Amino acid sequence: MTSFDVVILGAGYGGLTCAVRLAGRTKKLRLRIALVGKSASFQERLRLHEGLADPGFGLPVRLPALAEFLAGSGCTFIQGEVREIDRAERCVRLHAPDGEHVLSYGQLVIALGSRTVPEPPGADQHAYVLDAEGPRAQPELKRRLASLDVSAPRIVVVGGSATGIEVAAELVRLRGAGVTILERGTFAGFATPAVKRRLVEAVNRAGIVVREHVRVEAVEPDRVVTSAGDMPCDVCVWCAGFSGQPVAPAAGFETDAAGRIRVDPWLRALGDPFVFAAGDASIPIERCGAPPRMSAFFALATGAHVADTIARMHAGKRPRPFGFWTWGQAIGVGEEAVGFATMPHDRQIGPIYGGRMAFLLRAFFIRLLVRLIGLHRRFPALPFWLGRGAYRDEAIGRYAPPVLTPLHRRDEARS
């Protein structure tokens, strides 16, 4: 067993931001910090759909390998898959390339992100998902698309929200492809009526067929069974039903229906003062400003805030409750996009941008999100989000603020 003051699970947008920010803010305290990631490199999840129709396309690497990126920061990177969180013993069990590891923690940060969960019969066997790793994940989808030997492939994308729209717009670029989006509810249900109109116009220009209020009942090798009848298809891509990682509910944390850990105003897991959660793995139970939807920006903000909270605790200072506002949103549709500001409460305000300009704005902000992680190496207190006072006083008063006690540090004799 290896002992650390802080163990951070997940090396995505939230976990990596938390790691570099915490290491920078506590350098003088010499905390033992570990970041655990399943992959040796940072996975830019927002760009996994890019180049799906081009077998030769590879995403450019914007951050070095995680061990190299964290070298000299004060944070140790450990590659491994989390198998179990033992809250009673305050340790985490990992399966790593070099064997099994057990990490003891004083404080634990869970930032394991989300996964796509196809629910109908056969979907887990015959539908692909836009995850970075797994038997039906993006690499396998690219291989399947490259091996298609039909002149006019029939592709079904399940889910009419932002991810489904962006995936469909990439797949329709495959020569001769006919792409249909199936949505059990309303297409672009996240959008205002004005934004939805612009998105409908964009997908129509791209030649994508959209069918609303259609429920998928099963997925088979050559067809999708729906409430509106069978649809023949050569490839089915599932872009609906995101959920937290199963290790959290298995450890007994209180979660919502999507498997996200319910957290207090300081992003602590309910009922466990030693555990924090960030990003898609967390769901605040009190209003914290903008709605906490699963997104890269929410992951960055929560990861940074958890780092600030733990740093202040170890410095003997009173932590602040979490609050945030969003900046904006842009949905790519091939070589164009639909973009709009959403500050403060994640609803469209002001003008809607379209076409190539919106596409370039989207690319800029996606690049900026990764750039922010790198900037935390040099500026660990970087204030990059607004709305920090969004929690109401009456909500804060219902919870005891975090206080560092001797119990938060592991007895090294047990390591």
Secondary structure as UniProt FT lines:
FT   STRAND          2..9
FT   HELIX           13..25
FT   HELIX           27..29
FT   STRAND          33..37
FT   HELIX           45..47
FT   TURN            48..53
FT   TURN            55..56
FT   HELIX           66..70
FT   TURN            71..74
FT   STRAND          75..79
FT   STRAND          81..86
FT   TURN            87..90
FT   STRAND          91..96
FT   TURN            97..98
FT   STRAND          99..110
FT   STRAND          114..116
FT   TURN            121..122
FT   HELIX           123..126
FT   STRAND          127..129
FT   TURN            135..136
FT   HELIX           138..147
FT   STRAND          154..158
FT   HELIX           162..171
FT   TURN            172..173
FT   TURN            175..176
FT   STRAND          178..183
FT   TURN            187..190
FT   HELIX           193..206
FT   STRAND          209..212
FT   STRAND          216..220
FT   TURN            221..222
FT   STRAND          223..226
FT   TURN            227..228
FT   STRAND          229..232
FT   STRAND          235..238
FT   STRAND          242..244
FT   HELIX           247..250
FT   TURN            251..252
FT   TURN            257..258
FT   STRAND          261..263
FT   TURN            265..266
FT   STRAND          268..269
FT   TURN            270..271
FT   TURN            273..274
FT   STRAND          275..277
FT   HELIX           279..281
FT   STRAND          282..284
FT   HELIX           296..314
FT   TURN            315..316
FT   STRAND          328..333
FT   TURN            334..335
FT   STRAND          336..341
FT   TURN            343..346
FT   STRAND          349..354
FT   HELIX           355..378
FT   TURN            380..381
FT   TURN            388..389
FT   HELIX           393..396
FT   TURN            397..398
FT   HELIX           406..408
FT   HELIX           412..414
//
